[in-house]
């Protein structure tokens, strides 16, 4: 997996960063479902209390030296998504395709 992660990061020009550790909260926005879908519309897998969760994370971890960021992958390029995940120390999100980026994290937190 390390060689795959390294290849992806190199191909997108992702560089390691330093600074405060980052908690990345992956947000999901409502969308229009496919007409044949049984879903009416909207993201079913999202935090119903996202503003409160973001505030709680900021209040609880900001004073401990963490930077808390919100990422909406639907509005970001693939390079921006990979950079955001690579920069994060902690990745939080509802299950779904956006969390597949967790493969780009290393188990021990070191860069590949």
HUCOR-V547846 format. One record per pair of residues at least 12 apart in sequence whose C-alpha atoms are under 10 Angstrom apart, sorted by the first residue. I is the first residue (numbers start at 1). J is the second residue. D is the distance in whole Angstrom. If there is no record, write none. Layout:
# HUCOR-V547846
i & j & d
I & J & D
I & J & D
This chain:
# HUCOR-V547846
i & j & d
1 & 103 & 8
1 & 104 & 9
1 & 106 & 9
1 & 112 & 10
2 & 103 & 9
2 & 104 & 9
2 & 105 & 9
2 & 106 & 8
2 & 111 & 9
2 & 112 & 6
3 & 112 & 8
4 & 103 & 9
4 & 104 & 9
4 & 112 & 10
5 & 103 & 7
5 & 104 & 6
5 & 105 & 8
5 & 106 & 9
5 & 111 & 10
5 & 112 & 7
6 & 104 & 9
6 & 111 & 9
6 & 112 & 6
7 & 112 & 10
8 & 79 & 10
8 & 82 & 9
8 & 104 & 8
9 & 79 & 9
9 & 82 & 8
9 & 83 & 8
9 & 86 & 9
9 & 104 & 8
9 & 112 & 9
11 & 79 & 9
12 & 78 & 8
12 & 79 & 6
12 & 80 & 9
12 & 82 & 8
12 & 83 & 9
13 & 79 & 8
13 & 82 & 10
13 & 83 & 9
14 & 79 & 8
14 & 80 & 9
14 & 82 & 8
14 & 83 & 6
14 & 84 & 10
14 & 86 & 8
14 & 87 & 9
15 & 83 & 8
15 & 86 & 9
15 & 87 & 9
15 & 111 & 9
16 & 83 & 9
16 & 86 & 7
16 & 87 & 7
16 & 110 & 10
16 & 111 & 7
16 & 112 & 9
17 & 83 & 9
17 & 86 & 9
17 & 87 & 6
17 & 88 & 9
17 & 111 & 10
18 & 87 & 8
19 & 65 & 10
19 & 66 & 10
19 & 67 & 9
19 & 87 & 10
20 & 62 & 10
20 & 64 & 10
20 & 65 & 6
20 & 66 & 6
20 & 67 & 6
20 & 68 & 10
20 & 87 & 10
20 & 88 & 10
20 & 89 & 9
21 & 61 & 10
21 & 62 & 10
21 & 64 & 10
21 & 65 & 7
21 & 66 & 5
21 & 67 & 6
21 & 68 & 9
21 & 87 & 8
21 & 88 & 7
21 & 89 & 6
21 & 90 & 8
22 & 61 & 10
22 & 62 & 10
22 & 65 & 9
22 & 66 & 6
22 & 67 & 5
22 & 68 & 6
22 & 69 & 7
22 & 84 & 9
22 & 85 & 9
22 & 86 & 10
22 & 87 & 7
22 & 88 & 5
22 & 89 & 5
22 & 90 & 7
22 & 91 & 9
23 & 54 & 10
23 & 57 & 8
23 & 58 & 9
23 & 61 & 9
23 & 62 & 10
23 & 66 & 7
23 & 67 & 6
23 & 68 & 5
23 & 69 & 6
23 & 70 & 9
23 & 85 & 10
23 & 87 & 9
23 & 88 & 6
23 & 89 & 6
23 & 90 & 5
23 & 91 & 6
23 & 92 & 7
24 & 54 & 10
24 & 67 & 9
24 & 68 & 6
24 & 69 & 5
24 & 70 & 6
24 & 71 & 7
24 & 84 & 8
24 & 85 & 7
24 & 87 & 9
24 & 88 & 6
24 & 89 & 8
24 & 90 & 6
24 & 91 & 5
24 & 92 & 6
24 & 93 & 8
25 & 50 & 9
25 & 53 & 9
25 & 54 & 8
25 & 57 & 9
25 & 68 & 8
25 & 69 & 6
25 & 70 & 5
25 & 71 & 6
25 & 72 & 9
25 & 85 & 10
25 & 88 & 10
25 & 90 & 8
25 & 91 & 6
25 & 92 & 5
25 & 93 & 6
25 & 94 & 9
26 & 46 & 9
26 & 47 & 10
26 & 50 & 10
26 & 69 & 9
26 & 70 & 6
26 & 71 & 5
26 & 72 & 6
26 & 73 & 7
26 & 81 & 10
26 & 84 & 10
26 & 85 & 9
26 & 91 & 7
26 & 92 & 6
26 & 93 & 5
26 & 94 & 8
26 & 95 & 10
26 & 98 & 8
26 & 99 & 8
27 & 45 & 10
27 & 46 & 7
27 & 47 & 8
27 & 50 & 8
27 & 70 & 7
27 & 71 & 6
27 & 72 & 5
27 & 73 & 7
27 & 74 & 9
27 & 92 & 9
27 & 93 & 7
27 & 94 & 8
27 & 98 & 9
28 & 42 & 9
28 & 43 & 7
28 & 44 & 9
28 & 45 & 8
28 & 46 & 6
28 & 47 & 8
28 & 50 & 10
28 & 71 & 9
28 & 72 & 6
28 & 73 & 8
28 & 74 & 8
28 & 93 & 9
28 & 94 & 8
28 & 96 & 10
28 & 98 & 9
29 & 42 & 7
29 & 43 & 6
29 & 44 & 10
29 & 45 & 10
29 & 46 & 8
29 & 47 & 10
29 & 72 & 7
29 & 73 & 9
29 & 74 & 8
29 & 75 & 10
30 & 42 & 4
30 & 43 & 5
30 & 44 & 8
30 & 45 & 10
30 & 46 & 9
31 & 43 & 6
31 & 44 & 10
31 & 74 & 10
44 & 94 & 10
45 & 93 & 9
45 & 94 & 6
45 & 95 & 7
45 & 96 & 7
46 & 93 & 8
46 & 94 & 6
46 & 95 & 8
46 & 96 & 9
47 & 93 & 8
47 & 94 & 7
50 & 70 & 10
54 & 68 & 8
54 & 69 & 8
54 & 70 & 8
55 & 68 & 9
57 & 69 & 10
66 & 89 & 9
66 & 90 & 10
67 & 88 & 9
67 & 89 & 10
68 & 88 & 9
68 & 90 & 9
69 & 84 & 9
69 & 88 & 9
69 & 91 & 10
70 & 84 & 10
70 & 92 & 10
71 & 84 & 8
71 & 85 & 9
71 & 93 & 10
72 & 98 & 9
73 & 98 & 7
74 & 98 & 9
81 & 98 & 9
81 & 101 & 8
82 & 101 & 7
82 & 102 & 10
82 & 104 & 7
82 & 105 & 10
83 & 104 & 10
84 & 101 & 10
85 & 99 & 9
85 & 101 & 7
85 & 102 & 7
85 & 103 & 10
85 & 104 & 7
85 & 105 & 7
86 & 101 & 9
86 & 102 & 9
86 & 103 & 10
86 & 104 & 6
86 & 105 & 6
86 & 106 & 9
86 & 109 & 10
86 & 111 & 9
87 & 105 & 9
87 & 111 & 10
88 & 105 & 9
88 & 109 & 10
89 & 105 & 9
89 & 106 & 10
89 & 109 & 7
90 & 102 & 10
90 & 105 & 9
90 & 109 & 10
91 & 105 & 9
